[in-house]
């Protein structure tokens, strides 16, 4: 039988499945809130911005923004510029 250390003043009691789900949901919510309030959330936003921004910019450049030429058209005009070694890819 497994044992647990229980602080003085606390007691173990049986709970229903609904009570257990409520407690689990409460602590899950508190964990998310504490993560978002912490320093790690700011670092996560920076990391996502660093990864996502170039992808979005490349997709916009490839697609062509109204009034601006497409990236493919600009690359074709550069003499000696060849991307054939990279193979075919799409965004």
Buried (B, 14 or more C-beta within 10 A) or exposed (E): EEEEEEEEEEEEEEEEEEEEEEEEEEEEEEEEEEEEEEEEEEEEEEEEEEEEEEEEEEEEBEEBEEEEEEBEEEEEEEEEEEEEEEEEEEE
